[in-house]
């Protein structure tokens, strides 16, 4: 069985006259050339579907992706098309931004230290600029609309015969502003839980590469992703790239950075990735396509390579969830801190300084102190 992942990013749709809307059949042709034997396809959108998060822009986007889906299903062997998406900073409607949200974002460090409950009014306020996106996300994929509690991190598990793909979706744009500031984003630690369920391939998706998150916080996201994913797809920077990471600690995974389907340059600034999986042979391949004025031509193509599951995934199937960890770390009383957060055992427990001595070493130490009973 062959499966294709069509990775589209940074589409920036503004009106029904956008030139990229006329290219659904050209995208289909490129995918067919890359994976002619594909029987299933996942269209993966790594953010910035709209330009300013407006409802009209998502209506245009929905029509386009319905057209693209119909075009893909015209391919002779393709039977199934699924769509999975995460928001980017352009998927925020800042015209409806409240004064409270602007106030909360004035001091991101204080916001982080205050702690974020995923179902709190604070989270609801910060996520409010993405309401149009989440209505679109549910309609596009045929899913139930995500609740506030699950809008910062969620998952999708798709089955294809005997094979399953797991998508871990992270909303790195929930703190985005009109003028995006590097290193001023963060993911709440309580949202950094692996999506349950085992799969043939585990894929993580988020819009902003790590360098756009707070220097300390991004490591928490990176640690989770690299222990639970085989592939990571990102967007935002409009610079396509791909790399394989092998770490001494055992993690092995692939990063795929998306080009812009509708970039800031001229008409030729349009590109996307296709990743192919052949589950019958256990191989994978990546190909980058660039618009040349007439069609999407192959710009970079990597040969088939072995599909290696990240060995770290097997070692981290069992993890302590945040609610149980919070119970273990509870002080049993209401200690507080000047930063207006509740203290935990890790904050107040001072580990004793203990030294291990052998009996012989203890006797020598006694003699050195002049203890007469050992003379």
Phi, psi and omega per residue, in radians:
X1 nan 2.316 3.065
X2 -1.932 2.386 3.134
X3 -2.263 2.444 -3.130
X4 -1.994 2.422 2.969
X5 -1.926 2.046 3.108
X6 -1.676 1.845 -3.041
X7 -1.670 1.842 3.102
X8 -1.935 2.448 -3.120
X9 -2.580 2.715 3.015
X10 0.873 1.134 -3.077
X11 -1.547 -0.566 2.986
X12 0.951 0.855 -3.115
X13 -1.252 2.307 -3.121
X14 -2.093 -0.656 -3.084
X15 -2.650 2.992 -3.140
X16 -1.226 -0.091 -3.128
X17 -1.720 0.026 3.136
X18 -1.048 2.314 -3.015
X19 -1.091 -0.567 -3.084
X20 -1.129 -0.379 -3.139
X21 -1.160 -0.302 -3.125
X22 -1.573 0.049 -2.957
X23 -1.939 0.320 -3.126
X24 -1.026 -0.761 -3.128
X25 -1.186 -0.552 3.112
X26 -1.221 -0.644 3.067
X27 -1.136 -0.721 3.085
X28 -1.010 -0.800 -3.101
X29 -1.107 -0.682 3.133
X30 -1.141 -0.757 3.135
X31 -1.115 -0.685 3.127
X32 -1.121 -0.658 3.110
X33 -1.178 -0.561 -3.114
X34 -1.392 -0.699 -3.074
X35 -2.378 1.255 -3.070
X36 -1.104 -0.391 -3.105
X37 -1.665 0.157 -3.078
X38 -1.164 2.311 3.065
X39 -1.843 -0.170 3.119
X40 -2.546 2.658 -3.118
X41 -2.480 2.420 2.986
X42 -2.010 2.084 3.046
X43 -1.535 1.976 -3.047
X44 -1.857 2.078 -3.079
X45 -1.910 1.943 -3.069
X46 -1.702 0.745 2.945
X47 1.743 2.860 -3.089
X48 1.037 0.863 3.054
X49 -1.202 -0.817 3.089
X50 -1.652 3.071 3.097
X51 -1.730 -0.611 -3.124
X52 -2.416 0.393 3.017
X53 1.187 0.354 -3.090
X54 -1.450 2.620 -3.133
X55 -1.050 -0.693 3.128
X56 -1.076 -0.679 3.118
X57 -1.100 -0.650 3.124
X58 -1.298 -0.510 3.034
X59 -1.121 -0.721 3.080
X60 -1.128 -0.759 -3.139
X61 -1.100 -0.729 -3.135
X62 -1.080 -0.761 3.118
X63 -1.086 -0.699 -3.137
X64 -1.125 -0.793 -3.087
X65 -1.275 -0.509 3.009
X66 -1.136 -0.698 3.085
X67 -1.139 -0.765 3.127
X68 -1.083 -0.755 3.115
X69 -1.047 -0.757 3.125
X70 -1.106 -0.700 3.113
X71 -1.120 -0.755 -3.127
X72 -1.112 -0.647 -3.132
X73 -1.263 -0.120 3.029
X74 -1.356 -0.289 3.140
X75 -1.117 2.529 -2.941
X76 -1.057 -0.609 -3.069
X77 -1.836 -0.290 -3.039
X78 -1.247 2.214 -3.074
X79 -2.001 -0.472 -3.006
X80 -2.399 2.387 3.043
X81 -2.289 2.186 3.060
X82 -2.055 2.672 3.107
X83 -2.168 2.295 3.116
X84 -2.262 2.321 -3.050
X85 -2.494 2.656 2.984
X86 -2.237 2.741 -3.123
X87 -1.504 2.707 2.986
X88 -2.034 -3.072 -3.113
X89 -1.139 -0.520 3.099
X90 -1.316 -0.131 3.085
X91 -1.572 0.227 3.084
X92 -1.808 2.290 3.094
X93 -1.652 1.661 -3.057
X94 -1.384 -0.184 3.070
X95 -1.150 -0.452 3.128
X96 -1.747 0.229 -3.095
X97 -1.206 2.338 -3.118
X98 -1.482 2.800 3.066
X99 -1.100 -0.569 -3.134
X100 -1.135 -0.731 3.119
X101 -1.105 -0.764 3.114
X102 -1.067 -0.677 3.133
X103 -1.145 -0.778 -3.129
X104 -1.066 -0.578 -3.090
X105 -1.497 0.000 3.113
X106 -1.164 -0.580 3.141
X107 -2.306 1.573 -3.061
X108 -1.159 -0.609 3.131
X109 -1.110 -0.775 3.107
X110 -1.129 -0.648 3.109
X111 -1.084 -0.757 3.129
X112 -1.126 -0.797 -3.108
X113 -1.165 -0.433 -3.128
X114 -1.238 -0.315 -3.092
X115 1.418 2.432 -3.120
X116 -2.124 1.997 2.977
X117 -1.441 2.281 -2.966
X118 -1.157 -0.366 3.132
X119 -1.914 0.344 -3.062
X120 -1.471 2.889 3.051
X121 -1.102 -0.564 3.119
X122 -1.101 -0.822 3.101
X123 -1.105 -0.711 3.138
X124 -1.051 -0.731 3.139
X125 -1.146 -0.775 -3.102
X126 -1.187 -0.541 -3.124
X127 -1.531 -0.123 -3.002
X128 -1.065 -0.500 -3.111
X129 -1.260 -0.134 -3.122
X130 -1.886 0.217 -3.090
X131 -1.004 -0.716 -3.135
X132 -1.118 -0.674 3.131
X133 -1.088 -0.794 -3.035
X134 -1.241 -0.477 2.990
X135 -1.166 -0.724 3.106
X136 -1.144 -0.766 -3.103
X137 -1.031 -0.734 -3.138
X138 -1.193 -0.779 -3.126
X139 -1.151 -0.718 -3.087
X140 -1.118 -0.783 -3.065
X141 -1.624 -0.085 -3.085
X142 1.263 0.545 -3.114
X143 -1.786 2.876 2.946
X144 -1.296 2.423 -3.077
X145 -1.087 2.351 -3.104
X146 -1.152 2.479 3.044
X147 -1.367 2.899 3.114
X148 -0.975 -0.697 -3.085
X149 -1.098 -0.430 -3.073
X150 -1.938 0.187 -3.069
X151 -1.488 -0.164 3.093
X152 -1.603 -0.535 3.082
X153 -2.670 2.320 -3.141
X154 -2.671 3.126 -3.131
X155 -2.498 2.823 3.056
X156 -2.354 2.306 3.112
X157 -2.060 2.029 -3.070
X158 -2.000 2.388 -3.133
X159 -1.903 2.414 3.093
X160 -2.351 1.591 -3.071
X161 1.108 -2.144 -3.141
X162 -1.526 0.054 -3.063
X163 -2.023 2.560 3.111
X164 -2.240 2.472 3.020
X165 -2.008 2.261 3.094
X166 -1.881 2.252 3.124
X167 -1.984 2.084 3.051
X168 -1.729 2.013 -3.014
X169 -1.855 2.186 -3.118
X170 -2.101 2.239 -3.101
X171 -1.619 1.424 -3.134
X172 -1.280 -0.175 -3.061
X173 -1.670 0.146 -3.054
X174 -1.188 -0.337 3.081
X175 -1.881 0.237 -3.084
X176 -1.120 2.713 3.116
X177 -2.251 3.043 3.116
X178 -0.984 -0.776 3.073
X179 -1.921 1.772 -3.065
X180 -1.121 2.312 -3.134
X181 -1.936 2.192 -3.127
X182 -1.139 2.463 3.132
X183 1.187 0.237 3.121
X184 -1.859 0.298 3.084
X185 -1.942 2.712 3.017
X186 -2.696 2.789 3.051
X187 -1.890 2.214 3.107
X188 -1.025 2.308 3.140
X189 -0.934 -0.570 -3.118
X190 -1.203 -0.280 3.114
X191 -1.569 -0.163 -3.039
X192 -1.616 1.214 3.067
X193 -2.079 2.438 3.089
X194 -1.162 2.464 3.087
X195 -1.240 2.270 -3.050
X196 -1.194 2.743 3.091
X197 1.894 2.392 3.107
X198 -1.644 2.620 -3.073
X199 -2.591 2.842 3.087
X200 -1.124 -0.697 3.114
X201 -2.390 2.323 3.109
X202 -1.936 2.225 -3.022
X203 -2.206 2.283 3.035
X204 -1.863 2.477 -3.114
X205 -2.312 2.302 2.949
X206 -2.733 2.710 -2.995
X207 -1.327 -0.873 -3.040
X208 -1.540 2.244 2.969
X209 -1.047 2.867 -3.012
X210 -0.956 -0.588 -3.023
X211 -1.171 -0.149 3.096
X212 -1.568 -0.129 3.110
X213 -1.706 2.822 3.072
X214 -0.917 2.448 -3.007
X215 -1.022 -0.628 3.134
X216 -1.435 -0.689 -3.062
X217 -1.225 -0.624 -3.065
X218 -1.088 -0.479 3.128
X219 -1.160 -0.550 3.092
X220 -1.167 -0.754 3.079
X221 -1.122 -0.802 -3.112
X222 -1.075 -0.708 3.140
X223 -1.094 -0.769 3.116
X224 -1.135 -0.845 -3.072
X225 -1.062 -0.781 -3.045
X226 -1.335 -0.187 3.073
X227 -1.743 -0.156 -3.040
X228 -2.264 0.083 -3.027
X229 -2.215 2.626 2.947
X230 -1.719 -0.550 3.130
X231 -2.333 2.592 3.058
X232 -2.287 2.197 3.124
X233 -2.003 2.301 3.103
X234 -2.343 3.049 3.108
X235 -2.464 -2.408 2.971
X236 1.354 -0.830 -2.987
X237 -1.584 -0.075 3.049
X238 1.076 0.337 -3.137
X239 -2.046 1.751 -3.100
X240 -1.150 2.427 3.121
X241 -2.848 2.829 3.090
X242 -2.631 2.473 -3.134
X243 -2.654 2.693 3.063
X244 -1.921 2.303 -3.120
X245 -1.883 2.161 2.989
X246 -2.115 2.090 -3.094
X247 -1.936 2.642 3.127
X248 -1.058 -0.479 3.138
X249 -1.355 -0.043 2.993
X250 1.935 -0.192 -3.125
X251 -1.224 2.410 3.097
X252 -2.466 2.013 -3.117
X253 -2.737 2.976 -3.068
X254 -2.078 2.320 3.044
X255 -1.813 2.310 3.091
X256 -2.196 2.025 -3.139
X257 -1.757 2.285 -3.000
X258 -1.497 2.530 2.939
X259 -1.407 3.017 3.068
X260 -1.554 2.257 3.037
X261 -1.250 -0.508 3.071
X262 -2.371 1.536 -3.026
X263 -1.433 -3.027 -3.102
X264 -1.523 -0.162 -3.075
X265 -1.543 -2.538 -3.113
X266 -1.424 -2.955 -3.076
X267 -1.082 -0.418 -3.118
X268 -1.422 -0.125 -3.123
X269 -1.422 1.265 -3.109
X270 -2.665 2.114 -3.073
X271 -2.704 2.869 3.093
X272 -2.785 2.918 3.140
X273 -1.907 2.637 2.962
X274 -2.250 2.194 3.045
X275 -1.946 2.243 -3.116
X276 -1.934 2.382 3.029
X277 -2.062 2.250 3.003
X278 -1.964 1.719 -3.051
X279 -1.281 -0.335 3.129
X280 -1.279 -0.562 3.126
X281 -1.831 -0.182 -3.116
X282 1.241 0.683 -3.112
X283 -2.146 2.879 3.138
X284 -2.518 2.781 3.123
X285 -2.705 2.577 3.117
X286 -2.115 2.442 3.103
X287 -2.470 2.372 3.100
X288 -1.835 2.299 3.120
X289 -2.007 2.425 -3.120
X290 -2.224 2.396 3.105
X291 -1.207 2.268 -3.113
X292 -1.956 0.189 -3.130
X293 1.861 -0.397 3.132
X294 -2.206 -0.589 -3.098
X295 -2.744 2.994 3.047
X296 -1.555 1.912 -3.094
X297 -1.732 2.613 3.117
X298 -1.195 2.143 3.134
X299 -1.766 -0.751 3.120
X300 -2.392 2.250 -3.129
X301 -2.352 2.194 3.108
X302 -1.735 2.486 -3.130
X303 -1.160 2.822 3.069
X304 -1.033 2.375 3.071
X305 -2.337 2.900 -3.099
X306 -1.200 2.380 3.075
X307 -1.461 1.765 -3.072
X308 -1.820 2.091 3.087
X309 -1.212 2.373 3.124
X310 -0.997 1.980 -3.097
X311 -1.087 -0.404 3.130
X312 -1.146 -0.416 3.131
X313 -1.063 -0.692 -3.110
X314 -1.187 -0.566 -3.084
X315 -1.412 -0.217 -3.054
X316 -2.153 0.556 3.099
X317 -1.246 -0.575 3.124
X318 -1.785 2.047 -3.131
X319 -2.345 2.543 3.081
X320 -1.325 2.166 -3.138
X321 -1.356 2.890 -3.007
X322 -1.134 -0.629 -3.103
X323 -1.153 -0.734 3.115
X324 -1.232 -0.679 3.109
X325 -1.104 -0.646 3.108
X326 -1.133 -0.680 3.112
X327 -1.147 -0.704 3.115
X328 -1.140 -0.538 -3.030
X329 -1.705 0.129 -3.107
X330 -1.273 2.353 -3.132
X331 -1.357 -0.292 -3.112
X332 1.497 -0.002 3.082
X333 -2.651 2.974 -2.982
X334 -1.613 1.193 2.987
X335 -1.321 2.399 3.099
X336 -2.251 2.949 -3.101
X337 -2.214 2.794 -3.135
X338 -1.064 -0.349 3.103
X339 -1.444 0.189 3.067
X340 1.102 0.699 3.029
X341 -2.306 2.669 -3.114
X342 -1.336 2.382 -3.137
X343 -1.437 2.648 3.097
X344 -2.048 3.040 3.127
X345 -1.024 -0.624 3.123
X346 -1.085 -0.474 -3.125
X347 -1.350 -0.568 -2.966
X348 -2.002 -0.273 -3.079
X349 -1.389 2.207 3.094
X350 -1.796 2.004 -3.102
X351 -1.204 2.326 -3.111
X352 -1.202 2.609 3.077
X353 -1.534 1.901 -3.063
X354 -2.062 2.467 3.130
X355 -2.186 2.364 3.136
X356 -1.616 2.177 3.126
X357 -2.084 2.426 2.986
X358 -1.390 2.776 3.102
X359 -0.974 -0.689 -3.128
X360 -1.128 -0.753 3.134
X361 -1.127 -0.597 3.123
X362 -1.149 -0.704 3.111
X363 -1.111 -0.748 3.127
X364 -1.074 -0.722 -3.128
X365 -1.135 -0.681 3.087
X366 -1.068 -0.796 -3.124
X367 -1.080 -0.710 -3.139
X368 -1.094 -0.494 3.136
X369 -1.502 -0.056 3.070
X370 1.449 0.454 3.127
X371 -1.246 2.069 -2.994
X372 -1.192 -0.440 -3.085
X373 -1.180 -0.212 -3.135
X374 -1.894 0.163 -3.106
X375 -1.478 nan nan
